Amino acid sequence: MNREEFRLISKRALNNAGIKAIKVQELDKSLNGSSGKVRLSIEYSTQDLGVFSETKELSLSKINGKWKINWDWDLI
């Protein structure tokens, strides 16, 4: 999937859910060599459901000196 396809899928998901704003806060992280994890608190302000939040954990890999997210569709 290219960047534009991903952007369109993400935008469609946000619009369908009536999400008006998203606030992301890093809770903690663990980086070890070429792998790591970051735990985030994500707060959603929605049109119909009000405000709610959830905690997500991102799995990371260091590739060519840059940290990359190991993508999982459950993140959206």
PDB file of N, H, CA, C and O in Angstrom:
ATOM      1  N   MET A   1       0.854  -1.163   0.000  1.00  0.00           N
ATOM      2  CA  MET A   1       0.000   0.000   0.000  1.00  0.00           C
ATOM      3  C   MET A   1       0.901   1.226   0.000  1.00  0.00           C
ATOM      4  O   MET A   1       1.881   1.294   0.742  1.00  0.00           O
ATOM      5  N   ASN A   2       0.559   2.181  -0.832  1.00  0.00           N
ATOM      6  H   ASN A   2      -0.237   2.126  -1.435  1.00  0.00           H
ATOM      7  CA  ASN A   2       1.362   3.403  -0.856  1.00  0.00           C
ATOM      8  C   ASN A   2       0.827   4.416   0.162  1.00  0.00           C
ATOM      9  O   ASN A   2      -0.223   4.217   0.773  1.00  0.00           O
ATOM     10  N   ARG A   3       1.575   5.494   0.322  1.00  0.00           N
ATOM     11  H   ARG A   3       2.428   5.655  -0.174  1.00  0.00           H
ATOM     12  CA  ARG A   3       1.260   6.517   1.326  1.00  0.00           C
ATOM     13  C   ARG A   3      -0.128   7.134   1.101  1.00  0.00           C
ATOM     14  O   ARG A   3      -0.868   7.350   2.061  1.00  0.00           O
ATOM     15  N   GLU A   4      -0.479   7.413  -0.138  1.00  0.00           N
ATOM     16  H   GLU A   4       0.122   7.237  -0.918  1.00  0.00           H
ATOM     17  CA  GLU A   4      -1.775   8.046  -0.450  1.00  0.00           C
ATOM     18  C   GLU A   4      -2.944   7.113  -0.116  1.00  0.00           C
ATOM     19  O   GLU A   4      -3.951   7.559   0.433  1.00  0.00           O
ATOM     20  N   GLU A   5      -2.816   5.822  -0.444  1.00  0.00           N
ATOM     21  H   GLU A   5      -1.998   5.460  -0.890  1.00  0.00           H
ATOM     22  CA  GLU A   5      -3.868   4.861  -0.108  1.00  0.00           C
ATOM     23  C   GLU A   5      -4.065   4.794   1.408  1.00  0.00           C
ATOM     24  O   GLU A   5      -5.197   4.767   1.891  1.00  0.00           O
ATOM     25  N   PHE A   6      -2.957   4.768   2.152  1.00  0.00           N
ATOM     26  H   PHE A   6      -2.038   4.790   1.760  1.00  0.00           H
ATOM     27  CA  PHE A   6      -3.041   4.732   3.610  1.00  0.00           C
ATOM     28  C   PHE A   6      -3.732   5.987   4.132  1.00  0.00           C
ATOM     29  O   PHE A   6      -4.597   5.900   5.004  1.00  0.00           O
ATOM     30  N   ARG A   7      -3.361   7.150   3.609  1.00  0.00           N
ATOM     31  H   ARG A   7      -2.658   7.221   2.901  1.00  0.00           H
ATOM     32  CA  ARG A   7      -3.973   8.411   4.038  1.00  0.00           C
ATOM     33  C   ARG A   7      -5.478   8.394   3.806  1.00  0.00           C
ATOM     34  O   ARG A   7      -6.239   8.828   4.671  1.00  0.00           O
ATOM     35  N   LEU A   8      -5.917   7.899   2.651  1.00  0.00           N
ATOM     36  H   LEU A   8      -5.298   7.547   1.949  1.00  0.00           H
ATOM     37  CA  LEU A   8      -7.347   7.861   2.339  1.00  0.00           C
ATOM     38  C   LEU A   8      -8.110   6.915   3.268  1.00  0.00           C
ATOM     39  O   LEU A   8      -9.206   7.243   3.723  1.00  0.00           O
ATOM     40  N   ILE A   9      -7.538   5.750   3.548  1.00  0.00           N
ATOM     41  H   ILE A   9      -6.648   5.483   3.178  1.00  0.00           H
ATOM     42  CA  ILE A   9      -8.197   4.797   4.457  1.00  0.00           C
ATOM     43  C   ILE A   9      -8.310   5.403   5.851  1.00  0.00           C
ATOM     44  O   ILE A   9      -9.362   5.305   6.483  1.00  0.00           O
ATOM     45  N   SER A  10      -7.230   6.032   6.339  1.00  0.00           N
ATOM     46  H   SER A  10      -6.376   6.111   5.825  1.00  0.00           H
ATOM     47  CA  SER A  10      -7.249   6.646   7.666  1.00  0.00           C
ATOM     48  C   SER A  10      -8.264   7.779   7.745  1.00  0.00           C
ATOM     49  O   SER A  10      -9.010   7.887   8.718  1.00  0.00           O
ATOM     50  N   LYS A  11      -8.288   8.618   6.724  1.00  0.00           N
ATOM     51  H   LYS A  11      -7.682   8.530   5.933  1.00  0.00           H
ATOM     52  CA  LYS A  11      -9.224   9.746   6.707  1.00  0.00           C
ATOM     53  C   LYS A  11     -10.669   9.249   6.688  1.00  0.00           C
ATOM     54  O   LYS A  11     -11.520   9.795   7.389  1.00  0.00           O
ATOM     55  N   ARG A  12     -10.948   8.229   5.898  1.00  0.00           N
ATOM     56  H   ARG A  12     -10.256   7.785   5.328  1.00  0.00           H
ATOM     57  CA  ARG A  12     -12.298   7.660   5.827  1.00  0.00           C
ATOM     58  C   ARG A  12     -12.717   7.105   7.186  1.00  0.00           C
ATOM     59  O   ARG A  12     -13.859   7.287   7.609  1.00  0.00           O
ATOM     60  N   ALA A  13     -11.788   6.425   7.873  1.00  0.00           N
ATOM     61  H   ALA A  13     -10.860   6.277   7.530  1.00  0.00           H
ATOM     62  CA  ALA A  13     -12.095   5.869   9.199  1.00  0.00           C
ATOM     63  C   ALA A  13     -12.430   6.979  10.189  1.00  0.00           C
ATOM     64  O   ALA A  13     -13.376   6.850  10.967  1.00  0.00           O
ATOM     65  N   LEU A  14     -11.672   8.057  10.169  1.00  0.00           N
ATOM     66  H   LEU A  14     -10.903   8.162   9.538  1.00  0.00           H
ATOM     67  CA  LEU A  14     -11.930   9.177  11.087  1.00  0.00           C
ATOM     68  C   LEU A  14     -13.261   9.847  10.775  1.00  0.00           C
ATOM     69  O   LEU A  14     -14.027  10.151  11.689  1.00  0.00           O
ATOM     70  N   ASN A  15     -13.543  10.078   9.515  1.00  0.00           N
ATOM     71  H   ASN A  15     -12.921   9.831   8.773  1.00  0.00           H
ATOM     72  CA  ASN A  15     -14.803  10.722   9.126  1.00  0.00           C
ATOM     73  C   ASN A  15     -16.004   9.868   9.493  1.00  0.00           C
ATOM     74  O   ASN A  15     -16.994  10.388  10.008  1.00  0.00           O
ATOM     75  N   ASN A  16     -15.938   8.562   9.237  1.00  0.00           N
ATOM     76  H   ASN A  16     -15.135   8.140   8.818  1.00  0.00           H
ATOM     77  CA  ASN A  16     -17.052   7.663   9.540  1.00  0.00           C
ATOM     78  C   ASN A  16     -17.319   7.574  11.039  1.00  0.00           C
ATOM     79  O   ASN A  16     -18.456   7.352  11.454  1.00  0.00           O
ATOM     80  N   ALA A  17     -16.286   7.745  11.845  1.00  0.00           N
ATOM     81  H   ALA A  17     -15.363   7.926  11.507  1.00  0.00           H
ATOM     82  CA  ALA A  17     -16.448   7.667  13.300  1.00  0.00           C
ATOM     83  C   ALA A  17     -16.862   9.001  13.909  1.00  0.00           C
ATOM     84  O   ALA A  17     -17.150   9.066  15.104  1.00  0.00           O
ATOM     85  N   GLY A  18     -16.898  10.060  13.114  1.00  0.00           N
ATOM     86  H   GLY A  18     -16.665  10.007  12.143  1.00  0.00           H
ATOM     87  CA  GLY A  18     -17.272  11.373  13.638  1.00  0.00           C
ATOM     88  C   GLY A  18     -16.233  11.955  14.574  1.00  0.00           C
ATOM     89  O   GLY A  18     -16.572  12.719  15.477  1.00  0.00           O
ATOM     90  N   ILE A  19     -14.967  11.603  14.370  1.00  0.00           N
ATOM     91  H   ILE A  19     -14.692  10.982  13.636  1.00  0.00           H
ATOM     92  CA  ILE A  19     -13.907  12.090  15.244  1.00  0.00           C
ATOM     93  C   ILE A  19     -13.539  13.519  14.870  1.00  0.00           C
ATOM     94  O   ILE A  19     -13.226  13.815  13.717  1.00  0.00           O
ATOM     95  N   LYS A  20     -13.584  14.389  15.859  1.00  0.00           N
ATOM     96  H   LYS A  20     -13.839  14.148  16.795  1.00  0.00           H
ATOM     97  CA  LYS A  20     -13.291  15.811  15.653  1.00  0.00           C
ATOM     98  C   LYS A  20     -11.865  16.173  16.042  1.00  0.00           C
ATOM     99  O   LYS A  20     -11.276  17.076  15.447  1.00  0.00           O
ATOM    100  N   ALA A  21     -11.294  15.479  17.040  1.00  0.00           N
ATOM    101  H   ALA A  21     -11.773  14.745  17.523  1.00  0.00           H
ATOM    102  CA  ALA A  21      -9.928  15.768  17.472  1.00  0.00           C
ATOM    103  C   ALA A  21      -9.334  14.524  18.126  1.00  0.00           C
ATOM    104  O   ALA A  21     -10.050  13.704  18.701  1.00  0.00           O
ATOM    105  N   ILE A  22      -8.007  14.400  18.028  1.00  0.00           N
ATOM    106  H   ILE A  22      -7.425  15.066  17.561  1.00  0.00           H
ATOM    107  CA  ILE A  22      -7.278  13.306  18.665  1.00  0.00           C
ATOM    108  C   ILE A  22      -6.097  13.903  19.410  1.00  0.00           C
ATOM    109  O   ILE A  22      -5.337  14.700  18.859  1.00  0.00           O
ATOM    110  N   LYS A  23      -5.952  13.505  20.678  1.00  0.00           N
ATOM    111  H   LYS A  23      -6.570  12.858  21.125  1.00  0.00           H
ATOM    112  CA  LYS A  23      -4.821  13.952  21.496  1.00  0.00           C
ATOM    113  C   LYS A  23      -4.013  12.711  21.876  1.00  0.00           C
ATOM    114  O   LYS A  23      -4.558  11.764  22.442  1.00  0.00           O
ATOM    115  N   VAL A  24      -2.718  12.716  21.567  1.00  0.00           N
ATOM    116  H   VAL A  24      -2.275  13.485  21.107  1.00  0.00           H
ATOM    117  CA  VAL A  24      -1.852  11.567  21.841  1.00  0.00           C
ATOM    118  C   VAL A  24      -0.803  11.976  22.868  1.00  0.00           C
ATOM    119  O   VAL A  24      -0.175  13.027  22.743  1.00  0.00           O
ATOM    120  N   GLN A  25      -0.619  11.132  23.887  1.00  0.00           N
ATOM    121  H   GLN A  25      -1.130  10.278  23.988  1.00  0.00           H
ATOM    122  CA  GLN A  25       0.383  11.388  24.921  1.00  0.00           C
ATOM    123  C   GLN A  25       1.216  10.126  25.114  1.00  0.00           C
ATOM    124  O   GLN A  25       0.670   9.037  25.290  1.00  0.00           O
ATOM    125  N   GLU A  26       2.532  10.274  25.082  1.00  0.00           N
ATOM    126  H   GLU A  26       2.975  11.159  24.939  1.00  0.00           H
ATOM    127  CA  GLU A  26       3.425   9.145  25.333  1.00  0.00           C
ATOM    128  C   GLU A  26       3.437   8.850  26.830  1.00  0.00           C
ATOM    129  O   GLU A  26       3.678   9.745  27.639  1.00  0.00           O
ATOM    130  N   LEU A  27       3.177   7.596  27.199  1.00  0.00           N
ATOM    131  H   LEU A  27       2.981   6.868  26.541  1.00  0.00           H
ATOM    132  CA  LEU A  27       3.176   7.188  28.601  1.00  0.00           C
ATOM    133  C   LEU A  27       4.549   6.670  29.020  1.00  0.00           C
ATOM    134  O   LEU A  27       5.077   7.058  30.062  1.00  0.00           O
ATOM    135  N   ASP A  28       5.121   5.790  28.199  1.00  0.00           N
ATOM    136  H   ASP A  28       4.692   5.474  27.352  1.00  0.00           H
ATOM    137  CA  ASP A  28       6.469   5.293  28.452  1.00  0.00           C
ATOM    138  C   ASP A  28       6.999   4.622  27.199  1.00  0.00           C
ATOM    139  O   ASP A  28       6.250   4.333  26.265  1.00  0.00           O
ATOM    140  N   LYS A  29       8.318   4.375  27.193  1.00  0.00           N
ATOM    141  H   LYS A  29       8.926   4.609  27.952  1.00  0.00           H
ATOM    142  CA  LYS A  29       8.923   3.690  26.057  1.00  0.00           C
ATOM    143  C   LYS A  29      10.109   2.867  26.522  1.00  0.00           C
ATOM    144  O   LYS A  29      10.745   3.152  27.537  1.00  0.00           O
ATOM    145  N   SER A  30      10.380   1.833  25.736  1.00  0.00           N
ATOM    146  H   SER A  30       9.864   1.601  24.912  1.00  0.00           H
ATOM    147  CA  SER A  30      11.506   0.947  25.990  1.00  0.00           C
ATOM    148  C   SER A  30      12.177   0.690  24.647  1.00  0.00           C
ATOM    149  O   SER A  30      11.584   0.077  23.760  1.00  0.00           O
ATOM    150  N   LEU A  31      13.424   1.161  24.497  1.00  0.00           N
ATOM    151  H   LEU A  31      13.906   1.659  25.218  1.00  0.00           H
ATOM    152  CA  LEU A  31      14.170   0.978  23.254  1.00  0.00           C
ATOM    153  C   LEU A  31      15.417   0.158  23.568  1.00  0.00           C
ATOM    154  O   LEU A  31      16.240   0.551  24.395  1.00  0.00           O
ATOM    155  N   ASN A  32      15.548  -0.991  22.894  1.00  0.00           N
ATOM    156  H   ASN A  32      14.880  -1.311  22.223  1.00  0.00           H
ATOM    157  CA  ASN A  32      16.664  -1.905  23.142  1.00  0.00           C
ATOM    158  C   ASN A  32      17.289  -2.319  21.824  1.00  0.00           C
ATOM    159  O   ASN A  32      16.729  -3.143  21.102  1.00  0.00           O
ATOM    160  N   GLY A  33      18.448  -1.754  21.504  1.00  0.00           N
ATOM    161  H   GLY A  33      18.903  -1.084  22.091  1.00  0.00           H
ATOM    162  CA  GLY A  33      19.138  -2.132  20.272  1.00  0.00           C
ATOM    163  C   GLY A  33      18.341  -1.751  19.046  1.00  0.00           C
ATOM    164  O   GLY A  33      18.218  -0.571  18.716  1.00  0.00           O
ATOM    165  N   SER A  34      17.791  -2.762  18.363  1.00  0.00           N
ATOM    166  H   SER A  34      17.890  -3.720  18.631  1.00  0.00           H
ATOM    167  CA  SER A  34      17.047  -2.495  17.127  1.00  0.00           C
ATOM    168  C   SER A  34      15.549  -2.725  17.267  1.00  0.00           C
ATOM    169  O   SER A  34      14.832  -2.759  16.266  1.00  0.00           O
ATOM    170  N   SER A  35      15.064  -2.884  18.508  1.00  0.00           N
ATOM    171  H   SER A  35      15.646  -2.857  19.321  1.00  0.00           H
ATOM    172  CA  SER A  35      13.619  -3.041  18.706  1.00  0.00           C
ATOM    173  C   SER A  35      13.171  -2.213  19.897  1.00  0.00           C
ATOM    174  O   SER A  35      13.981  -1.815  20.734  1.00  0.00           O
ATOM    175  N   GLY A  36      11.885  -1.961  19.963  1.00  0.00           N
ATOM    176  H   GLY A  36      11.226  -2.284  19.283  1.00  0.00           H
ATOM    177  CA  GLY A  36      11.372  -1.179  21.074  1.00  0.00           C
ATOM    178  C   GLY A  36       9.866  -1.162  21.124  1.00  0.00           C
ATOM    179  O   GLY A  36       9.189  -1.690  20.241  1.00  0.00           O
ATOM    180  N   LYS A  37       9.352  -0.550  22.168  1.00  0.00           N
ATOM    181  H   LYS A  37       9.902  -0.122  22.885  1.00  0.00           H
ATOM    182  CA  LYS A  37       7.912  -0.405  22.351  1.00  0.00           C
ATOM    183  C   LYS A  37       7.639   0.975  22.930  1.00  0.00           C
ATOM    184  O   LYS A  37       8.414   1.490  23.735  1.00  0.00           O
ATOM    185  N   VAL A  38       6.518   1.571  22.506  1.00  0.00           N
ATOM    186  H   VAL A  38       5.888   1.153  21.852  1.00  0.00           H
ATOM    187  CA  VAL A  38       6.068   2.850  23.043  1.00  0.00           C
ATOM    188  C   VAL A  38       4.605   2.683  23.422  1.00  0.00           C
ATOM    189  O   VAL A  38       3.796   2.217  22.620  1.00  0.00           O
ATOM    190  N   ARG A  39       4.270   3.067  24.650  1.00  0.00           N
ATOM    191  H   ARG A  39       4.927   3.446  25.301  1.00  0.00           H
ATOM    192  CA  ARG A  39       2.878   3.002  25.104  1.00  0.00           C
ATOM    193  C   ARG A  39       2.306   4.405  25.060  1.00  0.00           C
ATOM    194  O   ARG A  39       2.897   5.348  25.586  1.00  0.00           O
ATOM    195  N   LEU A  40       1.139   4.533  24.421  1.00  0.00           N
ATOM    196  H   LEU A  40       0.659   3.767  23.994  1.00  0.00           H
ATOM    197  CA  LEU A  40       0.498   5.828  24.224  1.00  0.00           C
ATOM    198  C   LEU A  40      -0.892   5.851  24.820  1.00  0.00           C
ATOM    199  O   LEU A  40      -1.587   4.836  24.841  1.00  0.00           O
ATOM    200  N   SER A  41      -1.297   7.025  25.307  1.00  0.00           N
ATOM    201  H   SER A  41      -0.732   7.850  25.290  1.00  0.00           H
ATOM    202  CA  SER A  41      -2.684   7.273  25.681  1.00  0.00           C
ATOM    203  C   SER A  41      -3.269   8.111  24.545  1.00  0.00           C
ATOM    204  O   SER A  41      -2.715   9.150  24.188  1.00  0.00           O
ATOM    205  N   ILE A  42      -4.374   7.664  23.986  1.00  0.00           N
ATOM    206  H   ILE A  42      -4.824   6.819  24.276  1.00  0.00           H
ATOM    207  CA  ILE A  42      -5.005   8.362  22.867  1.00  0.00           C
ATOM    208  C   ILE A  42      -6.412   8.767  23.286  1.00  0.00           C
ATOM    209  O   ILE A  42      -7.233   7.923  23.648  1.00  0.00           O
ATOM    210  N   GLU A  43      -6.681  10.076  23.233  1.00  0.00           N
ATOM    211  H   GLU A  43      -6.014  10.762  22.939  1.00  0.00           H
ATOM    212  CA  GLU A  43      -7.986  10.624  23.607  1.00  0.00           C
ATOM    213  C   GLU A  43      -8.690  11.111  22.345  1.00  0.00           C
ATOM    214  O   GLU A  43      -8.135  11.892  21.571  1.00  0.00           O
ATOM    215  N   TYR A  44      -9.911  10.642  22.149  1.00  0.00           N
ATOM    216  H   TYR A  44     -10.361  10.008  22.777  1.00  0.00           H
ATOM    217  CA  TYR A  44     -10.710  10.999  20.983  1.00  0.00           C
ATOM    218  C   TYR A  44     -11.861  11.900  21.403  1.00  0.00           C
ATOM    219  O   TYR A  44     -12.557  11.599  22.373  1.00  0.00           O
ATOM    220  N   SER A  45     -12.069  12.989  20.698  1.00  0.00           N
ATOM    221  H   SER A  45     -11.503  13.234  19.910  1.00  0.00           H
ATOM    222  CA  SER A  45     -13.257  13.828  20.876  1.00  0.00           C
ATOM    223  C   SER A  45     -14.142  13.554  19.667  1.00  0.00           C
ATOM    224  O   SER A  45     -13.754  13.818  18.529  1.00  0.00           O
ATOM    225  N   THR A  46     -15.332  13.022  19.924  1.00  0.00           N
ATOM    226  H   THR A  46     -15.647  12.807  20.848  1.00  0.00           H
ATOM    227  CA  THR A  46     -16.201  12.627  18.820  1.00  0.00           C
ATOM    228  C   THR A  46     -17.468  13.467  18.773  1.00  0.00           C
ATOM    229  O   THR A  46     -17.882  14.086  19.753  1.00  0.00           O
ATOM    230  N   GLN A  47     -18.045  13.457  17.619  1.00  0.00           N
ATOM    231  H   GLN A  47     -17.708  12.954  16.823  1.00  0.00           H
ATOM    232  CA  GLN A  47     -19.280  14.207  17.375  1.00  0.00           C
ATOM    233  C   GLN A  47     -20.461  13.618  18.138  1.00  0.00           C
ATOM    234  O   GLN A  47     -21.272  14.355  18.699  1.00  0.00           O
ATOM    235  N   ASP A  48     -20.557  12.295  18.159  1.00  0.00           N
ATOM    236  H   ASP A  48     -19.898  11.697  17.704  1.00  0.00           H
ATOM    237  CA  ASP A  48     -21.752  11.652  18.730  1.00  0.00           C
ATOM    238  C   ASP A  48     -21.533  10.982  20.082  1.00  0.00           C
ATOM    239  O   ASP A  48     -22.481  10.824  20.851  1.00  0.00           O
ATOM    240  N   LEU A  49     -20.298  10.587  20.383  1.00  0.00           N
ATOM    241  H   LEU A  49     -19.528  10.716  19.759  1.00  0.00           H
ATOM    242  CA  LEU A  49     -20.043   9.813  21.598  1.00  0.00           C
ATOM    243  C   LEU A  49     -19.321  10.585  22.686  1.00  0.00           C
ATOM    244  O   LEU A  49     -19.050  10.033  23.752  1.00  0.00           O
ATOM    245  N   GLY A  50     -19.002  11.848  22.443  1.00  0.00           N
ATOM    246  H   GLY A  50     -19.221  12.297  21.576  1.00  0.00           H
ATOM    247  CA  GLY A  50     -18.258  12.629  23.430  1.00  0.00           C
ATOM    248  C   GLY A  50     -16.782  12.286  23.395  1.00  0.00           C
ATOM    249  O   GLY A  50     -16.230  11.987  22.336  1.00  0.00           O
ATOM    250  N   VAL A  51     -16.142  12.328  24.557  1.00  0.00           N
ATOM    251  H   VAL A  51     -16.591  12.570  25.418  1.00  0.00           H
ATOM    252  CA  VAL A  51     -14.705  12.088  24.665  1.00  0.00           C
ATOM    253  C   VAL A  51     -14.470  10.709  25.273  1.00  0.00           C
ATOM    254  O   VAL A  51     -15.116  10.340  26.255  1.00  0.00           O
ATOM    255  N   PHE A  52     -13.553   9.955  24.695  1.00  0.00           N
ATOM    256  H   PHE A  52     -13.029  10.254  23.898  1.00  0.00           H
ATOM    257  CA  PHE A  52     -13.130   8.695  25.288  1.00  0.00           C
ATOM    258  C   PHE A  52     -11.656   8.486  24.973  1.00  0.00           C
ATOM    259  O   PHE A  52     -11.107   9.119  24.071  1.00  0.00           O
ATOM    260  N   SER A  53     -11.019   7.589  25.725  1.00  0.00           N
ATOM    261  H   SER A  53     -11.465   7.074  26.458  1.00  0.00           H
ATOM    262  CA  SER A  53      -9.594   7.359  25.509  1.00  0.00           C
ATOM    263  C   SER A  53      -9.283   5.875  25.565  1.00  0.00           C
ATOM    264  O   SER A  53     -10.076   5.065  26.045  1.00  0.00           O
ATOM    265  N   GLU A  54      -8.105   5.544  25.058  1.00  0.00           N
ATOM    266  H   GLU A  54      -7.461   6.201  24.667  1.00  0.00           H
ATOM    267  CA  GLU A  54      -7.622   4.173  25.094  1.00  0.00           C
ATOM    268  C   GLU A  54      -6.100   4.208  25.155  1.00  0.00           C
ATOM    269  O   GLU A  54      -5.477   5.223  24.843  1.00  0.00           O
ATOM    270  N   THR A  55      -5.515   3.093  25.558  1.00  0.00           N
ATOM    271  H   THR A  55      -6.021   2.269  25.812  1.00  0.00           H
ATOM    272  CA  THR A  55      -4.068   2.951  25.596  1.00  0.00           C
ATOM    273  C   THR A  55      -3.659   1.985  24.497  1.00  0.00           C
ATOM    274  O   THR A  55      -4.241   0.909  24.358  1.00  0.00           O
ATOM    275  N   LYS A  56      -2.660   2.370  23.719  1.00  0.00           N
ATOM    276  H   LYS A  56      -2.188   3.244  23.832  1.00  0.00           H
ATOM    277  CA  LYS A  56      -2.139   1.526  22.636  1.00  0.00           C
ATOM    278  C   LYS A  56      -0.645   1.365  22.820  1.00  0.00           C
ATOM    279  O   LYS A  56       0.025   2.258  23.339  1.00  0.00           O
ATOM    280  N   GLU A  57      -0.122   0.224  22.392  1.00  0.00           N
ATOM    281  H   GLU A  57      -0.666  -0.501  21.970  1.00  0.00           H
ATOM    282  CA  GLU A  57       1.308  -0.014  22.436  1.00  0.00           C
ATOM    283  C   GLU A  57       1.824  -0.204  21.014  1.00  0.00           C
ATOM    284  O   GLU A  57       1.339  -1.063  20.277  1.00  0.00           O
ATOM    285  N   LEU A  58       2.816   0.607  20.637  1.00  0.00           N
ATOM    286  H   LEU A  58       3.209   1.304  21.235  1.00  0.00           H
ATOM    287  CA  LEU A  58       3.428   0.511  19.318  1.00  0.00           C
ATOM    288  C   LEU A  58       4.690  -0.330  19.424  1.00  0.00           C
ATOM    289  O   LEU A  58       5.506  -0.133  20.325  1.00  0.00           O
ATOM    290  N   SER A  59       4.841  -1.253  18.514  1.00  0.00           N
ATOM    291  H   SER A  59       4.179  -1.413  17.782  1.00  0.00           H
ATOM    292  CA  SER A  59       6.055  -2.045  18.414  1.00  0.00           C
ATOM    293  C   SER A  59       6.946  -1.370  17.367  1.00  0.00           C
ATOM    294  O   SER A  59       6.480  -1.025  16.281  1.00  0.00           O
ATOM    295  N   LEU A  60       8.222  -1.184  17.696  1.00  0.00           N
ATOM    296  H   LEU A  60       8.601  -1.464  18.578  1.00  0.00           H
ATOM    297  CA  LEU A  60       9.141  -0.453  16.821  1.00  0.00           C
ATOM    298  C   LEU A  60      10.314  -1.321  16.388  1.00  0.00           C
ATOM    299  O   LEU A  60      10.701  -2.260  17.084  1.00  0.00           O
ATOM    300  N   SER A  61      10.874  -0.991  15.222  1.00  0.00           N
ATOM    301  H   SER A  61      10.560  -0.229  14.656  1.00  0.00           H
ATOM    302  CA  SER A  61      12.113  -1.596  14.741  1.00  0.00           C
ATOM    303  C   SER A  61      13.023  -0.484  14.241  1.00  0.00           C
ATOM    304  O   SER A  61      12.561   0.471  13.617  1.00  0.00           O
ATOM    305  N   LYS A  62      14.313  -0.609  14.516  1.00  0.00           N
ATOM    306  H   LYS A  62      14.688  -1.385  15.023  1.00  0.00           H
ATOM    307  CA  LYS A  62      15.282   0.372  14.029  1.00  0.00           C
ATOM    308  C   LYS A  62      15.862  -0.157  12.717  1.00  0.00           C
ATOM    309  O   LYS A  62      16.522  -1.195  12.684  1.00  0.00           O
ATOM    310  N   ILE A  63      15.599   0.585  11.636  1.00  0.00           N
ATOM    311  H   ILE A  63      15.063   1.429  11.663  1.00  0.00           H
ATOM    312  CA  ILE A  63      16.033   0.185  10.301  1.00  0.00           C
ATOM    313  C   ILE A  63      16.840   1.329   9.705  1.00  0.00           C
ATOM    314  O   ILE A  63      16.353   2.454   9.595  1.00  0.00           O
ATOM    315  N   ASN A  64      18.067   1.034   9.325  1.00  0.00           N
ATOM    316  H   ASN A  64      18.462   0.120   9.414  1.00  0.00           H
ATOM    317  CA  ASN A  64      18.967   2.044   8.758  1.00  0.00           C
ATOM    318  C   ASN A  64      19.069   3.283   9.648  1.00  0.00           C
ATOM    319  O   ASN A  64      19.080   4.410   9.151  1.00  0.00           O
ATOM    320  N   GLY A  65      19.142   3.072  10.961  1.00  0.00           N
ATOM    321  H   GLY A  65      19.132   2.157  11.364  1.00  0.00           H
ATOM    322  CA  GLY A  65      19.323   4.169  11.898  1.00  0.00           C
ATOM    323  C   GLY A  65      18.071   4.961  12.233  1.00  0.00           C
ATOM    324  O   GLY A  65      18.145   5.945  12.969  1.00  0.00           O
ATOM    325  N   LYS A  66      16.905   4.547  11.698  1.00  0.00           N
ATOM    326  H   LYS A  66      16.845   3.748  11.100  1.00  0.00           H
ATOM    327  CA  LYS A  66      15.649   5.262  11.971  1.00  0.00           C
ATOM    328  C   LYS A  66      14.639   4.312  12.602  1.00  0.00           C
ATOM    329  O   LYS A  66      14.521   3.152  12.206  1.00  0.00           O
ATOM    330  N   TRP A  67      13.907   4.831  13.599  1.00  0.00           N
ATOM    331  H   TRP A  67      14.003   5.773  13.920  1.00  0.00           H
ATOM    332  CA  TRP A  67      12.862   4.024  14.235  1.00  0.00           C
ATOM    333  C   TRP A  67      11.620   4.018  13.363  1.00  0.00           C
ATOM    334  O   TRP A  67      11.154   5.064  12.912  1.00  0.00           O
ATOM    335  N   LYS A  68      11.085   2.812  13.130  1.00  0.00           N
ATOM    336  H   LYS A  68      11.463   1.962  13.497  1.00  0.00           H
ATOM    337  CA  LYS A  68       9.887   2.620  12.301  1.00  0.00           C
ATOM    338  C   LYS A  68       8.841   1.862  13.117  1.00  0.00           C
ATOM    339  O   LYS A  68       9.176   1.001  13.931  1.00  0.00           O
ATOM    340  N   ILE A  69       7.577   2.195  12.887  1.00  0.00           N
ATOM    341  H   ILE A  69       7.305   2.895  12.226  1.00  0.00           H
ATOM    342  CA  ILE A  69       6.472   1.477  13.541  1.00  0.00           C
ATOM    343  C   ILE A  69       6.226   0.180  12.791  1.00  0.00           C
ATOM    344  O   ILE A  69       6.106   0.181  11.566  1.00  0.00           O
ATOM    345  N   ASN A  70       6.150  -0.933  13.526  1.00  0.00           N
ATOM    346  H   ASN A  70       6.248  -0.933  14.521  1.00  0.00           H
ATOM    347  CA  ASN A  70       5.728  -2.207  12.932  1.00  0.00           C
ATOM    348  C   ASN A  70       4.201  -2.140  12.843  1.00  0.00           C
ATOM    349  O   ASN A  70       3.501  -2.349  13.834  1.00  0.00           O
ATOM    350  N   TRP A  71       3.703  -1.847  11.657  1.00  0.00           N
ATOM    351  H   TRP A  71       4.271  -1.677  10.852  1.00  0.00           H
ATOM    352  CA  TRP A  71       2.301  -1.496  11.499  1.00  0.00           C
ATOM    353  C   TRP A  71       1.354  -2.631  11.867  1.00  0.00           C
ATOM    354  O   TRP A  71       1.607  -3.798  11.568  1.00  0.00           O
ATOM    355  N   ASP A  72       0.272  -2.263  12.515  1.00  0.00           N
ATOM    356  H   ASP A  72       0.067  -1.315  12.757  1.00  0.00           H
ATOM    357  CA  ASP A  72      -0.807  -3.160  12.907  1.00  0.00           C
ATOM    358  C   ASP A  72      -2.102  -2.377  12.713  1.00  0.00           C
ATOM    359  O   ASP A  72      -2.252  -1.297  13.285  1.00  0.00           O
ATOM    360  N   TRP A  73      -3.034  -2.890  11.926  1.00  0.00           N
ATOM    361  H   TRP A  73      -2.912  -3.767  11.461  1.00  0.00           H
ATOM    362  CA  TRP A  73      -4.275  -2.166  11.622  1.00  0.00           C
ATOM    363  C   TRP A  73      -5.123  -1.933  12.862  1.00  0.00           C
ATOM    364  O   TRP A  73      -6.010  -1.080  12.832  1.00  0.00           O
ATOM    365  N   ASP A  74      -4.889  -2.653  13.944  1.00  0.00           N
ATOM    366  H   ASP A  74      -4.169  -3.347  13.968  1.00  0.00           H
ATOM    367  CA  ASP A  74      -5.633  -2.419  15.189  1.00  0.00           C
ATOM    368  C   ASP A  74      -5.267  -1.072  15.825  1.00  0.00           C
ATOM    369  O   ASP A  74      -5.930  -0.633  16.765  1.00  0.00           O
ATOM    370  N   LEU A  75      -4.212  -0.414  15.316  1.00  0.00           N
ATOM    371  H   LEU A  75      -3.673  -0.771  14.553  1.00  0.00           H
ATOM    372  CA  LEU A  75      -3.833   0.894  15.852  1.00  0.00           C
ATOM    373  C   LEU A  75      -4.838   1.972  15.474  1.00  0.00           C
ATOM    374  O   LEU A  75      -4.958   2.978  16.173  1.00  0.00           O
ATOM    375  N   ILE A  76      -5.556   1.775  14.384  1.00  0.00           N
ATOM    376  H   ILE A  76      -5.459   0.958  13.816  1.00  0.00           H
ATOM    377  CA  ILE A  76      -6.547   2.792  13.945  1.00  0.00           C
ATOM    378  C   ILE A  76      -7.887   2.472  14.562  1.00  0.00           C
ATOM    379  O   ILE A  76      -8.860   3.189  14.331  1.00  0.00           O
TER     380      ILE A  76
END
